[in-house]
Amino acid sequence: KPFHIGHIRSTIDKGGQVIIFRSRRSYAPALQCRDCGELLKCPHCNVSVSLHMGNQIQCHHCGWKGSFNGHCLKCNGTLAAIGAGTQKIEEEAAALFPQARIARLDSDSTQNKRYEADTIRDFSNGEIDILIGTQIISKGFDFSKLSLVVVIAADSLLAMQDFRADEKAMQLLEQLRGRSGRRGSRGLFIIQTSQPQHPVYQKIINNDSKAFNTELLCERKDFLFPPYSRIISLTV
């Protein structure tokens, strides 16, 4: 049984609240053929599409949407969902904790601004036990009963093709850690990872962000990356 499930159940039983963070919205971030291994990609920009609830597929790059029929376009084999987005985590949380009050905040659910405001208010008032979401839930909130924050599949934060990946991951994880255990109470912060020795996680464990910043600056200087140079992005 995953380590964090017991802690979630214990937190709810004690009257506390839980935030579950996942950086990917949708039901599954990718679809892959079981027979030939082909990934289902957007017909317009060649980026892997995500599966959403209601058998809808969507490209998160250009916004293209289509219907999911379960068959590979290359060999007509069976497509399987890979990984878990916020929608799937919400579904699994409902099955694991049937008595819990659960809500989800991501860019799909927050298209309705009233829903977003109502959800934040309800969580703040203790009317929601588990809040599942993406970066939307990481900043600026002060929830008095929030005592557990869980980051699912944290390694995806480090896999971005960006020289700032570690820096961004550190910022986000620090923001999430700061959501729990506020107002003098103790909180628990759980990171689900297959790379526990990664420098980002080690610096968080050791509370050593100053050394982390120094190391990043030295690395940037060696490779002449910002702030020791300027990079211009031209998008056509």
Summary of the structure (lengths in Angstrom):
residues: 236
radius of gyration: 19.6
end to end distance: 47.4
largest distance: 58.3
contacts: 679
relative contact order: 0.15
helix: 33%
strand: 19%
